[in-house]
């Protein structure tokens, strides 16, 4: 799962161009076509359905993830293309994570899980001026994204070369079969698996934007994060089969924007 670095470049460029203006451009009146460009910081709260993941974790002895939302951080930037009045094109990238930890007192085995969700892509939005300083915007983001479910098990002891070798004998069959008499109730060291799902992203959104000054605005918006066409890997190398279709990061999100540019 990677948020494209290009999006951060877009944000930085928009911010620098906005701050480089010699004169403050006043907010446009509602009957005038929108012009300008901007970039900024966009925190948000995503509410995915984590129940299928929690069912998986609990069945394996791990603690469930919290189900009250994922705090997301990101950046955005856009510019009005002028060919179509009030239409702007830009980029958006966001990511966030939640985690859980459990400890089996009887065996001293610690189990941890972390879910990361991230995405990035191109935004296309149409802006409707309501009155001076206040605009309504609607549109969509098209791009790619994904989720990483990292699961880790350890017994709290220091990891050693010999201890890690012991894990080769604690799973599977054949060459990796457990030797007769081996005590696996408290395996040495630590084992980590990363289950990665890659998706295409479709994120329709609506927002209200208020220009506090000619160069600074705030945004309050809502969107639906849609993930389609998944492919799953284990440790970024091996195909992961049989993942239920409801294991994804789909969900509603509310977000705030702090934007700098020309409005």
C-alpha contacts under 8 A as a table, 3 or more apart, distances in Angstrom:
res1	aa1	res2	aa2	distance
1	X	117	X	7.65
1	X	118	X	6.61
1	X	119	X	7.84
1	X	145	X	6.31
1	X	146	X	5.23
1	X	147	X	6.04
1	X	148	X	6.53
1	X	196	X	7.04
1	X	197	X	7.61
1	X	198	X	6.78
2	X	118	X	6.82
2	X	119	X	7.10
2	X	145	X	6.90
2	X	146	X	7.72
3	X	7	X	7.91
3	X	93	X	6.07
3	X	94	X	7.04
3	X	95	X	7.38
3	X	118	X	6.18
3	X	119	X	5.38
3	X	120	X	5.37
3	X	145	X	7.05
4	X	7	X	5.85
4	X	8	X	7.67
4	X	93	X	7.30
4	X	119	X	7.97
4	X	120	X	6.08
4	X	121	X	7.87
5	X	8	X	5.41
5	X	9	X	6.67
6	X	9	X	5.02
6	X	10	X	6.32
7	X	10	X	5.02
7	X	11	X	6.33
7	X	75	X	7.51
7	X	76	X	7.23
7	X	77	X	7.89
7	X	91	X	5.74
7	X	92	X	6.17
7	X	93	X	6.21
7	X	120	X	7.19
7	X	121	X	7.59
8	X	11	X	5.07
8	X	12	X	6.17
8	X	75	X	6.73
8	X	76	X	7.77
8	X	93	X	7.73
9	X	12	X	5.12
9	X	13	X	6.09
10	X	13	X	5.19
10	X	14	X	6.17
10	X	39	X	7.65
10	X	76	X	7.64
10	X	77	X	5.96
10	X	78	X	7.98
10	X	90	X	7.75
10	X	91	X	6.88
11	X	14	X	5.23
11	X	15	X	6.15
11	X	38	X	7.75
11	X	39	X	4.73
11	X	40	X	6.33
11	X	75	X	6.43
11	X	76	X	5.60
11	X	77	X	4.72
11	X	91	X	7.85
12	X	15	X	5.19
12	X	16	X	6.11
12	X	39	X	6.91
13	X	16	X	5.22
13	X	17	X	6.13
13	X	39	X	7.69
14	X	17	X	5.26
14	X	18	X	6.07
14	X	37	X	6.30
14	X	38	X	5.01
14	X	39	X	4.85
14	X	77	X	6.07
14	X	78	X	7.24
14	X	261	X	6.79
15	X	18	X	5.08
15	X	19	X	6.18
15	X	38	X	5.97
15	X	39	X	4.91
15	X	40	X	6.88
15	X	260	X	5.78
15	X	261	X	5.91
16	X	19	X	5.21
16	X	20	X	6.04
17	X	20	X	5.07
17	X	21	X	6.90
17	X	261	X	7.08
18	X	21	X	5.95
18	X	37	X	6.94
18	X	38	X	6.27
18	X	215	X	6.96
18	X	260	X	6.33
18	X	261	X	3.72
18	X	262	X	5.81
19	X	215	X	7.62
19	X	260	X	7.40
19	X	261	X	6.41
21	X	24	X	6.86
24	X	214	X	5.68
24	X	215	X	6.70
24	X	262	X	7.95
25	X	214	X	5.14
25	X	215	X	7.21
25	X	262	X	6.46
25	X	263	X	7.28
26	X	213	X	7.29
26	X	214	X	4.66
26	X	263	X	7.32
27	X	132	X	6.52
27	X	133	X	5.73
27	X	211	X	6.88
27	X	213	X	7.37
27	X	214	X	5.48
27	X	263	X	5.55
28	X	32	X	6.20
28	X	33	X	7.69
28	X	34	X	6.76
28	X	132	X	6.33
28	X	133	X	7.25
28	X	263	X	7.16
29	X	32	X	5.55
29	X	129	X	7.67
29	X	131	X	6.51
29	X	132	X	4.86
29	X	133	X	7.67
30	X	33	X	7.92
30	X	129	X	4.79
30	X	130	X	5.91
30	X	131	X	4.84
30	X	132	X	5.68
31	X	129	X	7.47
33	X	85	X	5.63
33	X	86	X	5.72
34	X	80	X	7.09
34	X	85	X	6.87
34	X	86	X	5.07
34	X	127	X	7.81
34	X	263	X	7.57
35	X	79	X	7.82
35	X	80	X	5.67
35	X	82	X	7.19
35	X	86	X	7.46
35	X	262	X	7.73
35	X	263	X	6.96
36	X	79	X	6.00
36	X	80	X	5.97
36	X	261	X	7.31
36	X	262	X	5.00
36	X	263	X	5.93
37	X	77	X	7.57
37	X	78	X	5.68
37	X	79	X	4.05
37	X	80	X	6.36
37	X	261	X	5.69
37	X	262	X	5.65
37	X	263	X	7.25
38	X	77	X	5.54
38	X	78	X	5.69
38	X	79	X	6.53
38	X	259	X	6.37
38	X	260	X	5.43
38	X	261	X	4.03
38	X	262	X	6.19
38	X	263	X	7.77
39	X	75	X	7.44
39	X	76	X	5.55
39	X	77	X	3.94
39	X	78	X	6.54
39	X	259	X	5.55
39	X	260	X	5.59
39	X	261	X	6.44
40	X	75	X	5.67
40	X	76	X	5.55
40	X	77	X	6.42
40	X	257	X	6.82
40	X	258	X	5.52
40	X	259	X	4.25
40	X	260	X	5.88
41	X	73	X	7.85
41	X	74	X	6.13
41	X	75	X	4.63
41	X	76	X	6.55
41	X	257	X	5.78
41	X	258	X	5.32
41	X	259	X	6.57
42	X	73	X	6.24
42	X	74	X	5.19
42	X	75	X	5.24
42	X	76	X	6.76
42	X	94	X	7.92
42	X	255	X	6.61
42	X	256	X	5.58
42	X	257	X	4.47
42	X	258	X	6.52
43	X	71	X	7.51
43	X	72	X	5.63
43	X	73	X	4.50
43	X	74	X	6.03
43	X	255	X	5.79
43	X	256	X	5.66
43	X	257	X	6.82
44	X	71	X	6.01
44	X	72	X	5.02
44	X	73	X	6.44
44	X	253	X	6.73
44	X	254	X	5.57
44	X	255	X	3.87
44	X	256	X	6.06
45	X	69	X	6.16
45	X	70	X	5.61
45	X	71	X	4.68
45	X	72	X	5.74
45	X	253	X	5.45
45	X	254	X	5.52
45	X	255	X	6.33
46	X	69	X	5.44
46	X	70	X	5.07
46	X	71	X	6.43
46	X	72	X	6.85
46	X	251	X	6.46
46	X	252	X	5.98
46	X	253	X	4.27
46	X	254	X	6.79
47	X	67	X	7.79
47	X	68	X	6.83
47	X	69	X	4.43
47	X	70	X	6.31
47	X	250	X	7.95
47	X	251	X	5.16
47	X	252	X	5.55
47	X	253	X	6.11
48	X	67	X	7.97
48	X	69	X	6.77
48	X	70	X	7.70
48	X	248	X	7.75
48	X	249	X	5.28
48	X	250	X	5.35
48	X	251	X	4.36
48	X	252	X	7.11
49	X	52	X	7.44
49	X	67	X	7.51
49	X	248	X	7.72
49	X	249	X	7.07
49	X	250	X	7.03
49	X	251	X	6.83
50	X	53	X	5.30
50	X	54	X	6.08
50	X	65	X	7.31
50	X	67	X	6.30
50	X	247	X	7.64
51	X	54	X	4.95
51	X	55	X	6.06
51	X	67	X	7.80
52	X	55	X	5.16
52	X	56	X	6.44
52	X	246	X	6.77
52	X	247	X	6.02
53	X	56	X	5.10
53	X	57	X	6.27
53	X	247	X	6.53
54	X	57	X	4.96
54	X	58	X	5.93
54	X	63	X	7.78
54	X	64	X	4.82
54	X	65	X	6.22
55	X	58	X	5.35
55	X	59	X	6.11
55	X	64	X	7.70
56	X	59	X	5.37
56	X	60	X	6.52
57	X	60	X	5.17
57	X	61	X	6.45
57	X	62	X	5.04
57	X	63	X	6.49
57	X	64	X	6.16
57	X	113	X	7.93
58	X	61	X	5.06
58	X	62	X	5.07
58	X	63	X	5.87
58	X	64	X	6.10
59	X	62	X	7.42
61	X	111	X	7.65
62	X	100	X	7.95
62	X	101	X	7.09
62	X	102	X	5.88
62	X	111	X	5.56
62	X	112	X	6.77
62	X	113	X	7.44
63	X	100	X	5.84
63	X	101	X	5.88
63	X	102	X	5.38
63	X	111	X	7.67
63	X	112	X	7.62
63	X	113	X	7.82
64	X	100	X	6.35
65	X	98	X	6.82
65	X	99	X	5.87
65	X	100	X	5.38
65	X	113	X	7.74
66	X	69	X	7.39
66	X	98	X	7.26
66	X	99	X	7.63
66	X	100	X	7.63
70	X	96	X	6.24
70	X	97	X	6.14
70	X	98	X	6.29
71	X	96	X	5.67
71	X	97	X	7.05
72	X	94	X	6.11
72	X	95	X	5.13
72	X	96	X	4.35
72	X	97	X	7.55
73	X	94	X	5.34
73	X	95	X	5.59
73	X	96	X	6.31
74	X	92	X	7.42
74	X	93	X	5.35
74	X	94	X	4.00
74	X	95	X	6.40
75	X	92	X	5.93
75	X	93	X	5.67
75	X	94	X	6.67
76	X	90	X	7.37
76	X	91	X	5.62
76	X	92	X	4.41
76	X	93	X	6.58
77	X	90	X	5.33
77	X	91	X	5.51
77	X	92	X	6.75
78	X	88	X	6.27
78	X	89	X	5.32
78	X	90	X	3.71
78	X	91	X	6.39
78	X	123	X	7.84
79	X	88	X	5.25
79	X	89	X	5.71
79	X	90	X	6.24
80	X	85	X	7.96
80	X	86	X	6.59
80	X	87	X	5.70
80	X	88	X	3.98
80	X	89	X	6.47
81	X	84	X	6.72
81	X	85	X	7.84
81	X	87	X	6.36
81	X	88	X	5.61
81	X	89	X	6.87
82	X	85	X	5.54
82	X	86	X	7.24
82	X	87	X	7.16
84	X	87	X	5.62
86	X	126	X	5.80
86	X	127	X	5.24
86	X	128	X	7.14
87	X	124	X	7.41
87	X	125	X	5.91
87	X	126	X	4.60
87	X	127	X	6.37
88	X	124	X	6.01
88	X	125	X	5.49
88	X	126	X	6.44
88	X	127	X	7.82
89	X	122	X	7.27
89	X	123	X	5.62
89	X	124	X	4.72
89	X	125	X	6.56
90	X	122	X	5.75
90	X	123	X	5.06
90	X	124	X	6.68
91	X	120	X	7.40
91	X	121	X	5.68
91	X	122	X	4.47
91	X	123	X	5.24
91	X	141	X	7.95
92	X	120	X	5.51
92	X	121	X	5.71
92	X	122	X	6.46
92	X	123	X	6.66
92	X	141	X	7.58
93	X	118	X	7.57
93	X	119	X	5.71
93	X	120	X	4.06
93	X	121	X	6.65
94	X	118	X	5.61
94	X	119	X	5.72
94	X	120	X	6.53
95	X	116	X	7.28
95	X	117	X	5.54
95	X	118	X	3.95
95	X	119	X	6.51
96	X	116	X	5.78
96	X	117	X	5.56
96	X	118	X	6.46
97	X	114	X	6.91
97	X	115	X	5.42
97	X	116	X	4.22
97	X	117	X	6.15
98	X	114	X	5.78
98	X	115	X	5.44
98	X	116	X	6.74
99	X	112	X	7.40
99	X	113	X	5.46
99	X	114	X	4.12
99	X	115	X	6.15
100	X	112	X	5.74
100	X	113	X	5.31
100	X	114	X	6.52
101	X	110	X	7.28
101	X	111	X	5.80
101	X	112	X	4.46
101	X	113	X	6.55
102	X	110	X	5.80
102	X	111	X	5.25
102	X	112	X	6.44
103	X	108	X	6.49
103	X	109	X	5.81
103	X	110	X	4.45
103	X	111	X	6.33
104	X	107	X	5.69
104	X	108	X	5.32
104	X	109	X	5.22
104	X	110	X	6.35
105	X	108	X	4.99
105	X	109	X	7.27
107	X	155	X	7.83
107	X	185	X	6.57
107	X	186	X	5.99
108	X	155	X	5.54
108	X	156	X	7.11
108	X	186	X	7.27
109	X	153	X	6.90
109	X	154	X	5.68
109	X	155	X	4.32
109	X	156	X	7.03
109	X	186	X	6.85
110	X	153	X	5.68
110	X	154	X	5.23
110	X	155	X	5.73
110	X	156	X	6.84
111	X	151	X	7.43
111	X	152	X	5.73
111	X	153	X	4.60
111	X	154	X	6.65
112	X	151	X	5.81
112	X	152	X	5.09
112	X	153	X	6.47
113	X	149	X	6.98
113	X	150	X	5.56
113	X	151	X	4.57
113	X	152	X	6.36
114	X	148	X	7.77
114	X	149	X	5.72
114	X	150	X	5.13
114	X	151	X	6.69
115	X	147	X	6.86
115	X	148	X	5.67
115	X	149	X	4.62
115	X	150	X	6.49
116	X	147	X	5.34
116	X	148	X	5.09
116	X	149	X	6.61
117	X	145	X	7.71
117	X	146	X	5.91
117	X	147	X	4.46
117	X	148	X	6.73
117	X	249	X	6.80
118	X	145	X	5.54
118	X	146	X	5.73
118	X	147	X	6.48
119	X	143	X	7.30
119	X	144	X	5.77
119	X	145	X	3.78
119	X	146	X	6.35
119	X	201	X	7.35
120	X	143	X	5.72
120	X	144	X	5.92
120	X	145	X	6.24
121	X	141	X	6.15
121	X	142	X	5.41
121	X	143	X	3.89
121	X	144	X	6.35
121	X	201	X	7.99
122	X	141	X	5.45
122	X	142	X	5.47
122	X	143	X	6.20
123	X	139	X	7.33
123	X	140	X	5.76
123	X	141	X	4.27
123	X	142	X	6.55
124	X	139	X	5.59
124	X	140	X	5.72
124	X	141	X	6.49
125	X	137	X	6.36
125	X	138	X	5.41
125	X	139	X	4.08
125	X	140	X	6.51
126	X	137	X	5.62
126	X	138	X	5.60
126	X	139	X	6.15
127	X	135	X	6.56
127	X	136	X	5.72
127	X	137	X	4.30
127	X	138	X	6.67
128	X	135	X	5.70
128	X	136	X	5.06
128	X	137	X	6.07
129	X	132	X	7.39
129	X	134	X	6.36
129	X	135	X	4.33
129	X	136	X	6.19
130	X	134	X	5.72
130	X	135	X	5.28
130	X	136	X	6.70
131	X	134	X	5.49
131	X	135	X	7.06
133	X	210	X	5.43
133	X	211	X	4.80
133	X	212	X	7.13
134	X	208	X	7.17
134	X	209	X	5.76
134	X	210	X	4.58
134	X	211	X	6.51
135	X	208	X	5.78
135	X	209	X	5.21
135	X	210	X	6.51
136	X	206	X	7.52
136	X	207	X	5.91
136	X	208	X	4.69
136	X	209	X	6.41
137	X	206	X	5.69
137	X	207	X	5.27
137	X	208	X	6.32
137	X	209	X	7.65
138	X	204	X	7.69
138	X	205	X	5.68
138	X	206	X	4.35
138	X	207	X	6.48
139	X	204	X	5.78
139	X	205	X	5.58
139	X	206	X	6.69
140	X	202	X	6.99
140	X	203	X	5.33
140	X	204	X	4.05
140	X	205	X	5.71
141	X	201	X	7.47
141	X	202	X	5.84
141	X	203	X	4.97
141	X	204	X	6.38
141	X	205	X	8.00
142	X	200	X	7.79
142	X	201	X	5.67
142	X	202	X	5.07
142	X	203	X	6.71
143	X	200	X	6.04
143	X	201	X	5.04
143	X	202	X	6.90
144	X	198	X	7.56
144	X	199	X	5.84
144	X	200	X	4.49
144	X	201	X	5.01
145	X	198	X	5.99
145	X	199	X	5.38
145	X	200	X	6.29
145	X	201	X	6.25
145	X	227	X	7.87
146	X	196	X	7.31
146	X	197	X	5.37
146	X	198	X	4.40
146	X	199	X	5.28
146	X	227	X	7.85
146	X	249	X	7.68
147	X	196	X	5.87
147	X	197	X	5.29
147	X	198	X	6.76
147	X	248	X	7.41
147	X	249	X	7.05
148	X	194	X	6.46
148	X	195	X	5.66
148	X	196	X	4.49
148	X	197	X	6.42
149	X	194	X	5.72
149	X	195	X	5.05
149	X	196	X	6.40
150	X	192	X	7.07
150	X	193	X	5.81
150	X	194	X	4.38
150	X	195	X	6.26
151	X	192	X	5.74
151	X	193	X	5.40
151	X	194	X	6.41
152	X	190	X	7.14
152	X	191	X	5.74
152	X	192	X	4.34
152	X	193	X	6.49
153	X	190	X	5.66
153	X	191	X	5.45
153	X	192	X	6.55
154	X	157	X	7.55
154	X	187	X	7.68
154	X	188	X	7.32
154	X	189	X	5.83
154	X	190	X	4.24
154	X	191	X	6.51
155	X	186	X	6.48
155	X	187	X	6.75
155	X	188	X	6.48
155	X	189	X	6.50
155	X	190	X	7.04
156	X	189	X	7.44
157	X	188	X	6.86
157	X	189	X	6.09
158	X	189	X	6.24
159	X	163	X	6.35
159	X	164	X	6.93
159	X	188	X	7.20
159	X	189	X	4.36
159	X	190	X	6.71
160	X	163	X	4.91
160	X	164	X	6.15
160	X	189	X	6.67
161	X	164	X	5.34
161	X	165	X	6.46
162	X	165	X	5.09
162	X	166	X	6.55
163	X	166	X	5.13
163	X	167	X	7.27
163	X	188	X	5.07
163	X	189	X	5.52
164	X	167	X	5.53
164	X	168	X	7.54
164	X	188	X	6.92
164	X	189	X	5.85
164	X	190	X	7.17
165	X	168	X	5.51
165	X	169	X	7.40
166	X	169	X	5.41
166	X	170	X	6.64
166	X	187	X	7.42
166	X	188	X	6.85
167	X	170	X	4.93
167	X	171	X	6.93
167	X	187	X	7.34
167	X	188	X	7.58
167	X	191	X	7.54
168	X	171	X	6.33
168	X	176	X	5.73
169	X	172	X	7.75
169	X	176	X	4.86
169	X	177	X	5.67
169	X	178	X	4.99
169	X	179	X	7.11
170	X	176	X	7.15
170	X	177	X	7.06
170	X	178	X	5.59
170	X	184	X	6.89
170	X	187	X	7.92
171	X	176	X	6.28
171	X	177	X	6.71
171	X	178	X	7.13
172	X	176	X	5.50
172	X	177	X	5.84
173	X	176	X	5.14
173	X	177	X	4.28
173	X	178	X	7.61
174	X	177	X	5.20
178	X	182	X	6.68
179	X	182	X	5.63
183	X	186	X	7.18
183	X	187	X	7.72
184	X	187	X	5.30
193	X	234	X	6.98
193	X	235	X	6.22
194	X	234	X	5.76
194	X	235	X	4.90
194	X	236	X	7.63
195	X	232	X	7.04
195	X	233	X	5.91
195	X	234	X	4.81
195	X	235	X	6.32
195	X	236	X	7.83
195	X	240	X	7.71
196	X	232	X	5.49
196	X	233	X	5.19
196	X	234	X	6.33
196	X	235	X	7.31
196	X	236	X	6.86
197	X	230	X	6.11
197	X	231	X	5.57
197	X	232	X	4.42
197	X	233	X	6.58
197	X	248	X	7.97
198	X	230	X	5.36
198	X	231	X	5.31
198	X	232	X	6.45
199	X	227	X	5.54
199	X	228	X	5.54
199	X	229	X	5.57
199	X	230	X	4.61
199	X	231	X	6.83
200	X	227	X	5.69
200	X	228	X	5.27
200	X	229	X	6.05
200	X	230	X	7.31
201	X	225	X	7.29
201	X	226	X	5.73
201	X	227	X	4.93
201	X	228	X	6.53
202	X	225	X	6.58
202	X	226	X	5.10
202	X	227	X	6.58
202	X	228	X	7.92
203	X	223	X	6.44
203	X	224	X	5.49
203	X	225	X	4.82
203	X	226	X	5.73
204	X	223	X	5.66
204	X	224	X	5.88
204	X	225	X	7.46
205	X	221	X	7.17
205	X	222	X	5.75
205	X	223	X	4.08
205	X	224	X	6.66
206	X	221	X	5.63
206	X	222	X	5.60
206	X	223	X	6.37
207	X	219	X	6.65
207	X	220	X	5.54
207	X	221	X	3.83
207	X	222	X	6.27
208	X	219	X	5.70
208	X	220	X	5.43
208	X	221	X	6.23
209	X	217	X	6.65
209	X	218	X	5.69
209	X	219	X	4.37
209	X	220	X	6.56
210	X	217	X	5.42
210	X	218	X	5.45
210	X	219	X	6.47
211	X	214	X	6.56
211	X	215	X	7.58
211	X	216	X	5.98
211	X	217	X	4.11
211	X	218	X	6.59
211	X	263	X	6.61
212	X	215	X	7.89
212	X	216	X	5.75
212	X	217	X	5.28
212	X	218	X	7.31
213	X	216	X	5.22
213	X	217	X	6.84
214	X	261	X	7.95
214	X	262	X	6.00
214	X	263	X	5.70
215	X	260	X	5.62
215	X	261	X	4.90
215	X	262	X	4.88
215	X	263	X	6.26
216	X	258	X	7.61
216	X	259	X	5.76
216	X	260	X	4.76
216	X	261	X	6.43
216	X	262	X	7.52
216	X	263	X	7.65
217	X	258	X	6.25
217	X	259	X	5.14
217	X	260	X	6.56
217	X	263	X	7.64
218	X	256	X	7.34
218	X	257	X	5.42
218	X	258	X	4.89
218	X	259	X	6.02
219	X	255	X	7.94
219	X	256	X	5.44
219	X	257	X	4.47
219	X	258	X	6.56
219	X	259	X	7.67
220	X	254	X	7.67
220	X	255	X	6.01
220	X	256	X	4.83
220	X	257	X	6.46
221	X	254	X	5.78
221	X	255	X	5.26
221	X	256	X	6.40
222	X	252	X	7.37
222	X	253	X	5.65
222	X	254	X	4.40
222	X	255	X	6.15
223	X	252	X	5.86
223	X	253	X	5.27
223	X	254	X	6.49
224	X	250	X	7.42
224	X	251	X	5.76
224	X	252	X	4.44
224	X	253	X	6.04
225	X	249	X	7.33
225	X	250	X	5.20
225	X	251	X	5.34
225	X	252	X	6.13
225	X	253	X	7.07
226	X	249	X	7.47
226	X	250	X	4.98
226	X	251	X	7.01
227	X	230	X	7.57
227	X	248	X	6.79
227	X	249	X	6.64
227	X	250	X	5.90
232	X	239	X	6.05
232	X	240	X	5.19
232	X	241	X	7.25
232	X	243	X	7.79
233	X	236	X	5.31
233	X	237	X	6.23
233	X	238	X	5.27
233	X	239	X	4.53
233	X	240	X	4.94
234	X	237	X	5.94
234	X	238	X	5.07
234	X	239	X	6.19
234	X	240	X	5.88
235	X	238	X	6.86
240	X	243	X	7.20
243	X	247	X	7.07
244	X	247	X	5.70
245	X	248	X	7.39
